[in-house]
Amino acid sequence: MAQEHERPFPVSKDALDTLNSISWFMMDAFWMLEKTSFGKIFVLPTILSGFLLLYIEKRRTVFWINLAINSWIWMNTFWMFEKLSWARASFVFGLVCVVAALFEAKSLRETFSHFRRFRILNLR
């Protein structure tokens, strides 16, 4: 069931987030192990689940952070395909998205609230 800050979608946000994390982990792991052909198998589910997470979230601040996370995925993907100029552009775009989220938010807590690890730090 969707939260008030989520658009309705047939798959839960938590399930998509888990799929995204696992596929991204596998993509990067195979790349690190220099088995890029296996890593490339995980590019599509990683990018697709990242895009779907962008759609589900209604909060603008979290959207900007999710867009920055997507740019990180693109950065890793471009790097894997040896498109370093595109990877660098994705990095810069991700930084711009984080800055946009900070300007949009009322506080650091709002900006990073959907990251569980930052909730533990109790940022204000």
Biopython code that builds the backbone (N, CA, C, O; Angstrom):
import numpy as np
from Bio.PDB.StructureBuilder import StructureBuilder

atoms = [
    (1, "MET", "N", (0.842, -1.185, 0.000)),
    (1, "MET", "CA", (0.000, 0.000, 0.000)),
    (1, "MET", "C", (0.885, 1.245, 0.000)),
    (1, "MET", "O", (1.839, 1.338, 0.773)),
    (2, "ALA", "N", (0.566, 2.179, -0.855)),
    (2, "ALA", "CA", (1.385, 3.389, -1.004)),
    (2, "ALA", "C", (1.201, 4.330, 0.179)),
    (2, "ALA", "O", (0.100, 4.470, 0.713)),
    (3, "GLN", "N", (2.289, 4.969, 0.579)),
    (3, "GLN", "CA", (2.255, 6.008, 1.591)),
    (3, "GLN", "C", (1.685, 7.278, 0.958)),
    (3, "GLN", "O", (1.546, 7.349, -0.264)),
    (4, "GLU", "N", (1.358, 8.270, 1.769)),
    (4, "GLU", "CA", (0.786, 9.513, 1.234)),
    (4, "GLU", "C", (1.748, 10.259, 0.321)),
    (4, "GLU", "O", (1.312, 11.026, -0.537)),
    (5, "HIS", "N", (3.044, 10.049, 0.490)),
    (5, "HIS", "CA", (4.037, 10.737, -0.339)),
    (5, "HIS", "C", (4.483, 9.892, -1.530)),
    (5, "HIS", "O", (5.476, 10.209, -2.185)),
    (6, "GLU", "N", (3.736, 8.802, -1.810)),
    (6, "GLU", "CA", (4.077, 7.923, -2.925)),
    (6, "GLU", "C", (2.927, 7.843, -3.918)),
    (6, "GLU", "O", (1.757, 7.879, -3.536)),
    (7, "ARG", "N", (3.269, 7.734, -5.182)),
    (7, "ARG", "CA", (2.264, 7.479, -6.208)),
    (7, "ARG", "C", (1.917, 5.994, -6.170)),
    (7, "ARG", "O", (2.777, 5.172, -5.854)),
    (8, "PRO", "N", (0.684, 5.640, -6.481)),
    (8, "PRO", "CA", (0.325, 4.217, -6.517)),
    (8, "PRO", "C", (1.126, 3.484, -7.603)),
    (8, "PRO", "O", (1.323, 3.999, -8.703)),
    (9, "PHE", "N", (1.570, 2.304, -7.274)),
    (9, "PHE", "CA", (2.350, 1.506, -8.212)),
    (9, "PHE", "C", (2.138, 0.035, -7.864)),
    (9, "PHE", "O", (1.981, -0.291, -6.688)),
    (10, "PRO", "N", (2.128, -0.860, -8.848)),
    (10, "PRO", "CA", (1.844, -2.276, -8.560)),
    (10, "PRO", "C", (2.873, -2.966, -7.664)),
    (10, "PRO", "O", (2.569, -3.974, -7.027)),
    (11, "VAL", "N", (4.080, -2.425, -7.619)),
    (11, "VAL", "CA", (5.138, -2.994, -6.781)),
    (11, "VAL", "C", (5.455, -1.979, -5.694)),
    (11, "VAL", "O", (5.486, -0.776, -5.950)),
    (12, "SER", "N", (5.689, -2.465, -4.479)),
    (12, "SER", "CA", (5.962, -1.541, -3.377)),
    (12, "SER", "C", (7.308, -0.843, -3.569)),
    (12, "SER", "O", (8.214, -1.355, -4.227)),
    (13, "LYS", "N", (7.401, 0.332, -2.975)),
    (13, "LYS", "CA", (8.648, 1.097, -3.032)),
    (13, "LYS", "C", (9.781, 0.300, -2.375)),
    (13, "LYS", "O", (10.906, 0.297, -2.876)),
    (14, "ASP", "N", (9.493, -0.368, -1.269)),
    (14, "ASP", "CA", (10.521, -1.164, -0.589)),
    (14, "ASP", "C", (11.033, -2.296, -1.484)),
    (14, "ASP", "O", (12.233, -2.569, -1.516)),
    (15, "ALA", "N", (10.117, -2.956, -2.213)),
    (15, "ALA", "CA", (10.529, -4.038, -3.110)),
    (15, "ALA", "C", (11.409, -3.496, -4.235)),
    (15, "ALA", "O", (12.425, -4.098, -4.582)),
    (16, "LEU", "N", (11.013, -2.357, -4.800)),
    (16, "LEU", "CA", (11.821, -1.741, -5.859)),
    (16, "LEU", "C", (13.184, -1.302, -5.336)),
    (16, "LEU", "O", (14.202, -1.475, -6.007)),
    (17, "ASP", "N", (13.192, -0.736, -4.138)),
    (17, "ASP", "CA", (14.444, -0.294, -3.534)),
    (17, "ASP", "C", (15.379, -1.484, -3.311)),
    (17, "ASP", "O", (16.584, -1.387, -3.541)),
    (18, "THR", "N", (14.818, -2.600, -2.864)),
    (18, "THR", "CA", (15.617, -3.812, -2.655)),
    (18, "THR", "C", (16.156, -4.335, -3.978)),
    (18, "THR", "O", (17.334, -4.679, -4.083)),
    (19, "LEU", "N", (15.288, -4.396, -4.994)),
    (19, "LEU", "CA", (15.730, -4.831, -6.320)),
    (19, "LEU", "C", (16.845, -3.932, -6.838)),
    (19, "LEU", "O", (17.845, -4.416, -7.369)),
    (20, "ASN", "N", (16.671, -2.625, -6.683)),
    (20, "ASN", "CA", (17.671, -1.672, -7.134)),
    (20, "ASN", "C", (19.002, -1.895, -6.424)),
    (20, "ASN", "O", (20.054, -1.929, -7.062)),
    (21, "SER", "N", (18.954, -2.047, -5.119)),
    (21, "SER", "CA", (20.194, -2.234, -4.345)),
    (21, "SER", "C", (20.914, -3.523, -4.733)),
    (21, "SER", "O", (22.131, -3.528, -4.915)),
    (22, "ILE", "N", (20.162, -4.610, -4.859)),
    (22, "ILE", "CA", (20.779, -5.905, -5.193)),
    (22, "ILE", "C", (21.349, -5.889, -6.605)),
    (22, "ILE", "O", (22.476, -6.333, -6.823)),
    (23, "SER", "N", (20.579, -5.382, -7.564)),
    (23, "SER", "CA", (21.075, -5.382, -8.947)),
    (23, "SER", "C", (22.280, -4.445, -9.098)),
    (23, "SER", "O", (23.219, -4.753, -9.832)),
    (24, "TRP", "N", (22.250, -3.307, -8.407)),
    (24, "TRP", "CA", (23.382, -2.383, -8.453)),
    (24, "TRP", "C", (24.616, -3.017, -7.821)),
    (24, "TRP", "O", (25.721, -2.911, -8.353)),
    (25, "PHE", "N", (24.419, -3.672, -6.690)),
    (25, "PHE", "CA", (25.518, -4.363, -6.009)),
    (25, "PHE", "C", (26.147, -5.405, -6.937)),
    (25, "PHE", "O", (27.370, -5.482, -7.056)),
    (26, "MET", "N", (25.299, -6.206, -7.592)),
    (26, "MET", "CA", (25.809, -7.249, -8.486)),
    (26, "MET", "C", (26.522, -6.634, -9.695)),
    (26, "MET", "O", (27.568, -7.126, -10.120)),
    (27, "MET", "N", (25.956, -5.569, -10.241)),
    (27, "MET", "CA", (26.574, -4.887, -11.374)),
    (27, "MET", "C", (27.986, -4.431, -10.998)),
    (27, "MET", "O", (28.948, -4.691, -11.721)),
    (28, "ASP", "N", (28.094, -3.753, -9.864)),
    (28, "ASP", "CA", (29.407, -3.256, -9.427)),
    (28, "ASP", "C", (30.349, -4.389, -9.027)),
    (28, "ASP", "O", (31.550, -4.320, -9.288)),
    (29, "ALA", "N", (29.810, -5.426, -8.396)),
    (29, "ALA", "CA", (30.656, -6.536, -7.960)),
    (29, "ALA", "C", (31.293, -7.250, -9.156)),
    (29, "ALA", "O", (32.493, -7.525, -9.151)),
    (30, "PHE", "N", (30.489, -7.546, -10.174)),
    (30, "PHE", "CA", (31.052, -8.208, -11.355)),
    (30, "PHE", "C", (32.034, -7.303, -12.092)),
    (30, "PHE", "O", (33.025, -7.771, -12.652)),
    (31, "TRP", "N", (31.749, -6.017, -12.087)),
    (31, "TRP", "CA", (32.677, -5.074, -12.716)),
    (31, "TRP", "C", (34.011, -5.094, -11.959)),
    (31, "TRP", "O", (35.075, -5.140, -12.576)),
    (32, "MET", "N", (33.950, -5.060, -10.624)),
    (32, "MET", "CA", (35.157, -5.081, -9.807)),
    (32, "MET", "C", (35.943, -6.377, -10.034)),
    (32, "MET", "O", (37.174, -6.373, -10.065)),
    (33, "LEU", "N", (35.211, -7.479, -10.191)),
    (33, "LEU", "CA", (35.853, -8.775, -10.420)),
    (33, "LEU", "C", (36.318, -8.954, -11.864)),
    (33, "LEU", "O", (36.781, -10.025, -12.255)),
    (34, "GLU", "N", (36.184, -7.878, -12.648)),
    (34, "GLU", "CA", (36.573, -7.863, -14.055)),
    (34, "GLU", "C", (35.799, -8.895, -14.875)),
    (34, "GLU", "O", (36.322, -9.490, -15.817)),
    (35, "LYS", "N", (34.553, -9.085, -14.490)),
    (35, "LYS", "CA", (33.613, -9.945, -15.223)),
    (35, "LYS", "C", (32.508, -9.041, -15.769)),
    (35, "LYS", "O", (31.327, -9.230, -15.477)),
    (36, "THR", "N", (32.921, -8.056, -16.569)),
    (36, "THR", "CA", (31.982, -7.012, -16.996)),
    (36, "THR", "C", (30.816, -7.555, -17.800)),
    (36, "THR", "O", (29.734, -6.970, -17.777)),
    (37, "SER", "N", (31.009, -8.665, -18.515)),
    (37, "SER", "CA", (29.879, -9.210, -19.279)),
    (37, "SER", "C", (28.758, -9.645, -18.331)),
    (37, "SER", "O", (27.582, -9.493, -18.663)),
    (38, "PHE", "N", (29.100, -10.178, -17.168)),
    (38, "PHE", "CA", (28.080, -10.515, -16.178)),
    (38, "PHE", "C", (27.512, -9.247, -15.540)),
    (38, "PHE", "O", (26.311, -9.159, -15.283)),
    (39, "GLY", "N", (28.371, -8.279, -15.288)),
    (39, "GLY", "CA", (27.914, -7.015, -14.712)),
    (39, "GLY", "C", (26.925, -6.304, -15.605)),
    (39, "GLY", "O", (25.977, -5.687, -15.121)),
    (40, "LYS", "N", (27.138, -6.387, -16.906)),
    (40, "LYS", "CA", (26.243, -5.725, -17.862)),
    (40, "LYS", "C", (24.839, -6.315, -17.840)),
    (40, "LYS", "O", (23.883, -5.639, -18.222)),
    (41, "ILE", "N", (24.700, -7.547, -17.406)),
    (41, "ILE", "CA", (23.377, -8.171, -17.270)),
    (41, "ILE", "C", (22.528, -7.390, -16.271)),
    (41, "ILE", "O", (21.307, -7.328, -16.413)),
    (42, "PHE", "N", (23.159, -6.796, -15.269)),
    (42, "PHE", "CA", (22.444, -6.109, -14.197)),
    (42, "PHE", "C", (22.220, -4.620, -14.469)),
    (42, "PHE", "O", (21.588, -3.936, -13.664)),
    (43, "VAL", "N", (22.727, -4.117, -15.587)),
    (43, "VAL", "CA", (22.551, -2.697, -15.910)),
    (43, "VAL", "C", (21.072, -2.361, -16.077)),
    (43, "VAL", "O", (20.587, -1.405, -15.472)),
    (44, "LEU", "N", (20.356, -3.124, -16.881)),
    (44, "LEU", "CA", (18.950, -2.813, -17.157)),
    (44, "LEU", "C", (18.078, -2.841, -15.903)),
    (44, "LEU", "O", (17.339, -1.884, -15.673)),
    (45, "PRO", "N", (18.129, -3.906, -15.071)),
    (45, "PRO", "CA", (17.284, -3.859, -13.866)),
    (45, "PRO", "C", (17.678, -2.740, -12.898)),
    (45, "PRO", "O", (16.825, -2.198, -12.195)),
    (46, "THR", "N", (18.960, -2.397, -12.861)),
    (46, "THR", "CA", (19.407, -1.320, -11.974)),
    (46, "THR", "C", (18.860, 0.027, -12.439)),
    (46, "THR", "O", (18.306, 0.789, -11.647)),
    (47, "ILE", "N", (19.021, 0.311, -13.722)),
    (47, "ILE", "CA", (18.545, 1.592, -14.254)),
    (47, "ILE", "C", (17.021, 1.661, -14.219)),
    (47, "ILE", "O", (16.457, 2.684, -13.828)),
    (48, "LEU", "N", (16.355, 0.591, -14.621)),
    (48, "LEU", "CA", (14.890, 0.588, -14.645)),
    (48, "LEU", "C", (14.300, 0.763, -13.248)),
    (48, "LEU", "O", (13.383, 1.563, -13.063)),
    (49, "SER", "N", (14.808, 0.034, -12.273)),
    (49, "SER", "CA", (14.281, 0.171, -10.905)),
    (49, "SER", "C", (14.591, 1.560, -10.351)),
    (49, "SER", "O", (13.796, 2.112, -9.590)),
    (50, "GLY", "N", (15.734, 2.128, -10.723)),
    (50, "GLY", "CA", (16.055, 3.501, -10.311)),
    (50, "GLY", "C", (15.062, 4.501, -10.872)),
    (50, "GLY", "O", (14.604, 5.392, -10.155)),
    (51, "PHE", "N", (14.723, 4.362, -12.153)),
    (51, "PHE", "CA", (13.731, 5.249, -12.770)),
    (51, "PHE", "C", (12.363, 5.096, -12.109)),
    (51, "PHE", "O", (11.669, 6.085, -11.874)),
    (52, "LEU", "N", (11.983, 3.869, -11.815)),
    (52, "LEU", "CA", (10.677, 3.635, -11.187)),
    (52, "LEU", "C", (10.622, 4.254, -9.794)),
    (52, "LEU", "O", (9.578, 4.761, -9.383)),
    (53, "LEU", "N", (11.721, 4.218, -9.076)),
    (53, "LEU", "CA", (11.764, 4.873, -7.763)),
    (53, "LEU", "C", (11.592, 6.382, -7.901)),
    (53, "LEU", "O", (11.000, 7.024, -7.034)),
    (54, "LEU", "N", (12.107, 6.946, -8.988)),
    (54, "LEU", "CA", (11.897, 8.380, -9.248)),
    (54, "LEU", "C", (10.414, 8.677, -9.429)),
    (54, "LEU", "O", (9.916, 9.691, -8.939)),
    (55, "TYR", "N", (9.714, 7.803, -10.124)),
    (55, "TYR", "CA", (8.296, 8.006, -10.390)),
    (55, "TYR", "C", (7.459, 7.917, -9.109)),
    (55, "TYR", "O", (6.560, 8.731, -8.894)),
    (56, "ILE", "N", (7.750, 6.950, -8.280)),
    (56, "ILE", "CA", (6.914, 6.674, -7.108)),
    (56, "ILE", "C", (6.920, 7.825, -6.109)),
    (56, "ILE", "O", (5.875, 8.158, -5.549)),
    (57, "GLU", "N", (8.061, 8.427, -5.881)),
    (57, "GLU", "CA", (8.197, 9.454, -4.842)),
    (57, "GLU", "C", (7.594, 10.787, -5.264)),
    (57, "GLU", "O", (7.912, 11.307, -6.334)),
    (58, "LYS", "N", (6.714, 11.344, -4.416)),
    (58, "LYS", "CA", (6.091, 12.641, -4.699)),
    (58, "LYS", "C", (6.871, 13.815, -4.098)),
    (58, "LYS", "O", (6.826, 14.920, -4.638)),
    (59, "ARG", "N", (7.579, 13.592, -2.996)),
    (59, "ARG", "CA", (8.268, 14.699, -2.326)),
    (59, "ARG", "C", (9.419, 15.196, -3.185)),
    (59, "ARG", "O", (10.281, 14.420, -3.599)),
    (60, "ARG", "N", (9.424, 16.503, -3.448)),
    (60, "ARG", "CA", (10.433, 17.078, -4.345)),
    (60, "ARG", "C", (11.853, 16.919, -3.810)),
    (60, "ARG", "O", (12.777, 16.636, -4.573)),
    (61, "THR", "N", (12.028, 17.096, -2.528)),
    (61, "THR", "CA", (13.368, 16.967, -1.954)),
    (61, "THR", "C", (13.900, 15.551, -2.156)),
    (61, "THR", "O", (15.045, 15.363, -2.567)),
    (62, "VAL", "N", (13.068, 14.567, -1.866)),
    (62, "VAL", "CA", (13.484, 13.169, -2.026)),
    (62, "VAL", "C", (13.662, 12.843, -3.507)),
    (62, "VAL", "O", (14.539, 12.061, -3.872)),
    (63, "PHE", "N", (12.832, 13.439, -4.354)),
    (63, "PHE", "CA", (13.004, 13.247, -5.805)),
    (63, "PHE", "C", (14.404, 13.688, -6.232)),
    (63, "PHE", "O", (15.078, 12.977, -6.977)),
    (64, "TRP", "N", (14.851, 14.879, -5.755)),
    (64, "TRP", "CA", (16.188, 15.361, -6.124)),
    (64, "TRP", "C", (17.275, 14.398, -5.662)),
    (64, "TRP", "O", (18.232, 14.135, -6.390)),
    (65, "ILE", "N", (17.120, 13.868, -4.434)),
    (65, "ILE", "CA", (18.110, 12.912, -3.926)),
    (65, "ILE", "C", (18.074, 11.632, -4.750)),
    (65, "ILE", "O", (19.121, 11.080, -5.088)),
    (66, "ASN", "N", (16.862, 11.155, -5.078)),
    (66, "ASN", "CA", (16.757, 9.959, -5.916)),
    (66, "ASN", "C", (17.343, 10.198, -7.304)),
    (66, "ASN", "O", (17.921, 9.291, -7.902)),
    (67, "LEU", "N", (17.194, 11.411, -7.810)),
    (67, "LEU", "CA", (17.797, 11.736, -9.101)),
    (67, "LEU", "C", (19.328, 11.719, -8.993)),
    (67, "LEU", "O", (20.012, 11.284, -9.919)),
    (68, "ALA", "N", (19.854, 12.188, -7.874)),
    (68, "ALA", "CA", (21.305, 12.120, -7.641)),
    (68, "ALA", "C", (21.763, 10.660, -7.564)),
    (68, "ALA", "O", (22.820, 10.309, -8.088)),
    (69, "ILE", "N", (20.972, 9.823, -6.917)),
    (69, "ILE", "CA", (21.305, 8.394, -6.831)),
    (69, "ILE", "C", (21.276, 7.771, -8.223)),
    (69, "ILE", "O", (22.138, 6.962, -8.566)),
    (70, "ASN", "N", (20.281, 8.152, -9.021)),
    (70, "ASN", "CA", (20.229, 7.660, -10.399)),
    (70, "ASN", "C", (21.453, 8.110, -11.183)),
    (70, "ASN", "O", (21.981, 7.350, -11.996)),
    (71, "SER", "N", (21.907, 9.327, -10.953)),
    (71, "SER", "CA", (23.100, 9.788, -11.673)),
    (71, "SER", "C", (24.327, 8.977, -11.247)),
    (71, "SER", "O", (25.247, 8.771, -12.038)),
    (72, "TRP", "N", (24.333, 8.524, -10.008)),
    (72, "TRP", "CA", (25.418, 7.659, -9.534)),
    (72, "TRP", "C", (25.360, 6.322, -10.283)),
    (72, "TRP", "O", (26.390, 5.791, -10.698)),
    (73, "ILE", "N", (24.153, 5.787, -10.451)),
    (73, "ILE", "CA", (23.988, 4.549, -11.218)),
    (73, "ILE", "C", (24.485, 4.754, -12.640)),
    (73, "ILE", "O", (25.219, 3.921, -13.172)),
    (74, "TRP", "N", (24.083, 5.872, -13.261)),
    (74, "TRP", "CA", (24.529, 6.159, -14.633)),
    (74, "TRP", "C", (26.041, 6.314, -14.674)),
    (74, "TRP", "O", (26.693, 5.839, -15.603)),
    (75, "MET", "N", (26.601, 6.979, -13.664)),
    (75, "MET", "CA", (28.046, 7.175, -13.605)),
    (75, "MET", "C", (28.747, 5.808, -13.603)),
    (75, "MET", "O", (29.688, 5.586, -14.365)),
    (76, "ASN", "N", (28.279, 4.895, -12.740)),
    (76, "ASN", "CA", (28.867, 3.552, -12.690)),
    (76, "ASN", "C", (28.714, 2.830, -14.025)),
    (76, "ASN", "O", (29.640, 2.167, -14.493)),
    (77, "THR", "N", (27.551, 2.966, -14.624)),
    (77, "THR", "CA", (27.283, 2.296, -15.900)),
    (77, "THR", "C", (28.185, 2.841, -17.007)),
    (77, "THR", "O", (28.791, 2.071, -17.752)),
    (78, "PHE", "N", (28.272, 4.156, -17.113)),
    (78, "PHE", "CA", (29.139, 4.745, -18.140)),
    (78, "PHE", "C", (30.595, 4.361, -17.921)),
    (78, "PHE", "O", (31.330, 4.110, -18.876)),
    (79, "TRP", "N", (31.004, 4.319, -16.667)),
    (79, "TRP", "CA", (32.376, 3.942, -16.351)),
    (79, "TRP", "C", (32.629, 2.495, -16.782)),
    (79, "TRP", "O", (33.682, 2.173, -17.332)),
    (80, "MET", "N", (31.637, 1.624, -16.521)),
    (80, "MET", "CA", (31.767, 0.221, -16.901)),
    (80, "MET", "C", (31.903, 0.073, -18.421)),
    (80, "MET", "O", (32.627, -0.794, -18.909)),
    (81, "PHE", "N", (31.197, 0.929, -19.152)),
    (81, "PHE", "CA", (31.257, 0.894, -20.607)),
    (81, "PHE", "C", (32.375, 1.789, -21.166)),
    (81, "PHE", "O", (32.443, 2.036, -22.370)),
    (82, "GLU", "N", (33.243, 2.267, -20.273)),
    (82, "GLU", "CA", (34.408, 3.087, -20.620)),
    (82, "GLU", "C", (34.038, 4.377, -21.348)),
    (82, "GLU", "O", (34.719, 4.800, -22.282)),
    (83, "LYS", "N", (32.967, 4.978, -20.908)),
    (83, "LYS", "CA", (32.535, 6.290, -21.402)),
    (83, "LYS", "C", (32.806, 7.306, -20.291)),
    (83, "LYS", "O", (31.878, 7.806, -19.656)),
    (84, "LEU", "N", (34.078, 7.602, -20.066)),
    (84, "LEU", "CA", (34.476, 8.391, -18.900)),
    (84, "LEU", "C", (33.960, 9.823, -18.931)),
    (84, "LEU", "O", (33.655, 10.381, -17.877)),
    (85, "SER", "N", (33.856, 10.427, -20.093)),
    (85, "SER", "CA", (33.330, 11.795, -20.133)),
    (85, "SER", "C", (31.853, 11.809, -19.724)),
    (85, "SER", "O", (31.403, 12.740, -19.055)),
    (86, "TRP", "N", (31.109, 10.792, -20.120)),
    (86, "TRP", "CA", (29.706, 10.685, -19.698)),
    (86, "TRP", "C", (29.620, 10.389, -18.195)),
    (86, "TRP", "O", (28.730, 10.893, -17.510)),
    (87, "ALA", "N", (30.539, 9.580, -17.693)),
    (87, "ALA", "CA", (30.572, 9.277, -16.262)),
    (87, "ALA", "C", (30.840, 10.547, -15.460)),
    (87, "ALA", "O", (30.197, 10.790, -14.439)),
    (88, "ARG", "N", (31.782, 11.346, -15.923)),
    (88, "ARG", "CA", (32.085, 12.606, -15.229)),
    (88, "ARG", "C", (30.892, 13.555, -15.269)),
    (88, "ARG", "O", (30.593, 14.222, -14.278)),
    (89, "ALA", "N", (30.210, 13.616, -16.411)),
    (89, "ALA", "CA", (29.018, 14.469, -16.520)),
    (89, "ALA", "C", (27.922, 13.988, -15.557)),
    (89, "ALA", "O", (27.215, 14.803, -14.964)),
    (90, "SER", "N", (27.785, 12.677, -15.405)),
    (90, "SER", "CA", (26.804, 12.130, -14.463)),
    (90, "SER", "C", (27.157, 12.500, -13.033)),
    (90, "SER", "O", (26.275, 12.792, -12.225)),
    (91, "PHE", "N", (28.447, 12.489, -12.719)),
    (91, "PHE", "CA", (28.905, 12.886, -11.396)),
    (91, "PHE", "C", (28.527, 14.338, -11.105)),
    (91, "PHE", "O", (27.987, 14.645, -10.042)),
    (92, "VAL", "N", (28.813, 15.219, -12.050)),
    (92, "VAL", "CA", (28.498, 16.642, -11.874)),
    (92, "VAL", "C", (26.984, 16.834, -11.746)),
    (92, "VAL", "O", (26.522, 17.600, -10.900)),
    (93, "PHE", "N", (26.224, 16.143, -12.577)),
    (93, "PHE", "CA", (24.769, 16.241, -12.508)),
    (93, "PHE", "C", (24.267, 15.785, -11.132)),
    (93, "PHE", "O", (23.369, 16.402, -10.560)),
    (94, "GLY", "N", (24.847, 14.711, -10.609)),
    (94, "GLY", "CA", (24.466, 14.230, -9.277)),
    (94, "GLY", "C", (24.740, 15.263, -8.199)),
    (94, "GLY", "O", (23.922, 15.451, -7.298)),
    (95, "LEU", "N", (25.883, 15.936, -8.282)),
    (95, "LEU", "CA", (26.194, 16.995, -7.317)),
    (95, "LEU", "C", (25.180, 18.130, -7.404)),
    (95, "LEU", "O", (24.749, 18.665, -6.382)),
    (96, "VAL", "N", (24.803, 18.493, -8.622)),
    (96, "VAL", "CA", (23.803, 19.547, -8.820)),
    (96, "VAL", "C", (22.477, 19.130, -8.183)),
    (96, "VAL", "O", (21.799, 19.952, -7.566)),
    (97, "CYS", "N", (22.112, 17.876, -8.328)),
    (97, "CYS", "CA", (20.855, 17.382, -7.735)),
    (97, "CYS", "C", (20.886, 17.433, -6.211)),
    (97, "CYS", "O", (19.889, 17.792, -5.584)),
    (98, "VAL", "N", (22.021, 17.078, -5.612)),
    (98, "VAL", "CA", (22.134, 17.154, -4.152)),
    (98, "VAL", "C", (22.016, 18.600, -3.688)),
    (98, "VAL", "O", (21.332, 18.883, -2.704)),
    (99, "VAL", "N", (22.667, 19.504, -4.379)),
    (99, "VAL", "CA", (22.575, 20.930, -4.035)),
    (99, "VAL", "C", (21.130, 21.413, -4.190)),
    (99, "VAL", "O", (20.632, 22.164, -3.351)),
    (100, "ALA", "N", (20.460, 20.983, -5.262)),
    (100, "ALA", "CA", (19.055, 21.359, -5.472)),
    (100, "ALA", "C", (18.193, 20.843, -4.319)),
    (100, "ALA", "O", (17.302, 21.550, -3.848)),
    (101, "ALA", "N", (18.450, 19.635, -3.870)),
    (101, "ALA", "CA", (17.695, 19.075, -2.743)),
    (101, "ALA", "C", (17.928, 19.894, -1.477)),
    (101, "ALA", "O", (16.996, 20.140, -0.711)),
    (102, "LEU", "N", (19.155, 20.307, -1.262)),
    (102, "LEU", "CA", (19.470, 21.112, -0.075)),
    (102, "LEU", "C", (18.750, 22.462, -0.118)),
    (102, "LEU", "O", (18.258, 22.935, 0.907)),
    (103, "PHE", "N", (18.687, 23.077, -1.291)),
    (103, "PHE", "CA", (17.978, 24.358, -1.427)),
    (103, "PHE", "C", (16.470, 24.185, -1.269)),
    (103, "PHE", "O", (15.794, 25.050, -0.711)),
    (104, "GLU", "N", (15.952, 23.070, -1.759)),
    (104, "GLU", "CA", (14.514, 22.813, -1.701)),
    (104, "GLU", "C", (14.056, 22.471, -0.282)),
    (104, "GLU", "O", (12.932, 22.792, 0.106)),
    (105, "ALA", "N", (14.918, 21.829, 0.478)),
    (105, "ALA", "CA", (14.553, 21.333, 1.805)),
    (105, "ALA", "C", (14.555, 22.437, 2.848)),
    (105, "ALA", "O", (15.172, 23.490, 2.686)),
    (106, "LYS", "N", (13.845, 22.151, 3.910)),
    (106, "LYS", "CA", (13.830, 23.067, 5.041)),
    (106, "LYS", "C", (14.988, 22.787, 5.995)),
    (106, "LYS", "O", (15.368, 23.647, 6.789)),
    (107, "SER", "N", (15.546, 21.576, 5.912)),
    (107, "SER", "CA", (16.626, 21.194, 6.819)),
    (107, "SER", "C", (17.410, 20.030, 6.221)),
    (107, "SER", "O", (16.976, 19.412, 5.249)),
    (108, "LEU", "N", (18.561, 19.739, 6.808)),
    (108, "LEU", "CA", (19.324, 18.562, 6.408)),
    (108, "LEU", "C", (18.523, 17.293, 6.659)),
    (108, "LEU", "O", (18.571, 16.349, 5.870)),
    (109, "ARG", "N", (17.795, 17.279, 7.754)),
    (109, "ARG", "CA", (16.987, 16.105, 8.095)),
    (109, "ARG", "C", (15.993, 15.798, 6.979)),
    (109, "ARG", "O", (15.841, 14.642, 6.583)),
    (110, "GLU", "N", (15.317, 16.825, 6.471)),
    (110, "GLU", "CA", (14.356, 16.603, 5.387)),
    (110, "GLU", "C", (15.057, 16.110, 4.129)),
    (110, "GLU", "O", (14.547, 15.239, 3.425)),
    (111, "THR", "N", (16.209, 16.662, 3.855)),
    (111, "THR", "CA", (16.939, 16.290, 2.646)),
    (111, "THR", "C", (17.320, 14.821, 2.653)),
    (111, "THR", "O", (17.163, 14.136, 1.643)),
    (112, "PHE", "N", (17.813, 14.335, 3.767)),
    (112, "PHE", "CA", (18.346, 12.979, 3.826)),
    (112, "PHE", "C", (17.466, 12.009, 4.608)),
    (112, "PHE", "O", (17.926, 10.935, 4.994)),
    (113, "SER", "N", (16.207, 12.372, 4.846)),
    (113, "SER", "CA", (15.331, 11.584, 5.721)),
    (113, "SER", "C", (15.051, 10.176, 5.221)),
    (113, "SER", "O", (14.798, 9.286, 6.033)),
    (114, "HIS", "N", (15.087, 9.949, 3.943)),
    (114, "HIS", "CA", (14.747, 8.604, 3.468)),
    (114, "HIS", "C", (15.931, 7.643, 3.487)),
    (114, "HIS", "O", (15.775, 6.468, 3.154)),
    (115, "PHE", "N", (17.102, 8.121, 3.867)),
    (115, "PHE", "CA", (18.250, 7.242, 4.041)),
    (115, "PHE", "C", (18.269, 6.747, 5.480)),
    (115, "PHE", "O", (18.446, 7.536, 6.408)),
    (116, "ARG", "N", (18.091, 5.475, 5.666)),
    (116, "ARG", "CA", (18.043, 4.918, 7.026)),
    (116, "ARG", "C", (19.305, 5.239, 7.824)),
    (116, "ARG", "O", (19.230, 5.533, 9.017)),
    (117, "ARG", "N", (20.456, 5.183, 7.169)),
    (117, "ARG", "CA", (21.711, 5.422, 7.902)),
    (117, "ARG", "C", (21.793, 6.849, 8.433)),
    (117, "ARG", "O", (22.423, 7.084, 9.465)),
    (118, "PHE", "N", (21.161, 7.814, 7.741)),
    (118, "PHE", "CA", (21.175, 9.191, 8.228)),
    (118, "PHE", "C", (20.166, 9.386, 9.356)),
    (118, "PHE", "O", (20.344, 10.267, 10.197)),
    (119, "ARG", "N", (19.111, 8.577, 9.383)),
    (119, "ARG", "CA", (18.162, 8.674, 10.509)),
    (119, "ARG", "C", (18.873, 8.299, 11.805)),
    (119, "ARG", "O", (18.598, 8.873, 12.859)),
    (120, "ILE", "N", (19.778, 7.343, 11.724)),
    (120, "ILE", "CA", (20.518, 6.926, 12.910)),
    (120, "ILE", "C", (21.374, 8.063, 13.446)),
    (120, "ILE", "O", (21.529, 8.196, 14.660)),
    (121, "LEU", "N", (21.935, 8.887, 12.560)),
    (121, "LEU", "CA", (22.791, 9.995, 12.982)),
    (121, "LEU", "C", (22.007, 11.119, 13.631)),
    (121, "LEU", "O", (22.591, 11.974, 14.296)),
    (122, "ASN", "N", (20.696, 11.132, 13.452)),
    (122, "ASN", "CA", (19.826, 12.142, 14.044)),
    (122, "ASN", "C", (20.205, 13.549, 13.596)),
    (122, "ASN", "O", (20.316, 14.467, 14.409)),
    (123, "LEU", "N", (20.404, 13.705, 12.264)),
    (123, "LEU", "CA", (20.728, 15.027, 11.711)),
    (123, "LEU", "C", (19.583, 16.005, 11.919)),
    (123, "LEU", "O", (18.416, 15.623, 11.832)),
    (124, "ARG", "N", (19.901, 17.237, 12.187)),
    (124, "ARG", "CA", (18.864, 18.260, 12.380)),
    (124, "ARG", "C", (18.976, 19.339, 11.341)),
    (124, "ARG", "O", (18.187, 20.284, 11.345)),
]
sb = StructureBuilder()
sb.init_structure("model")
sb.init_model(0)
sb.init_chain("A")
sb.init_seg("    ")
for serial, (resi, resn, name, xyz) in enumerate(atoms, 1):
    if name == "N":
        sb.init_residue(resn, " ", resi, " ")
    sb.init_atom(name, np.array(xyz, "f"), 0.0, 1.0, " ", f" {name:<3s}", serial, name[0])
structure = sb.get_structure()
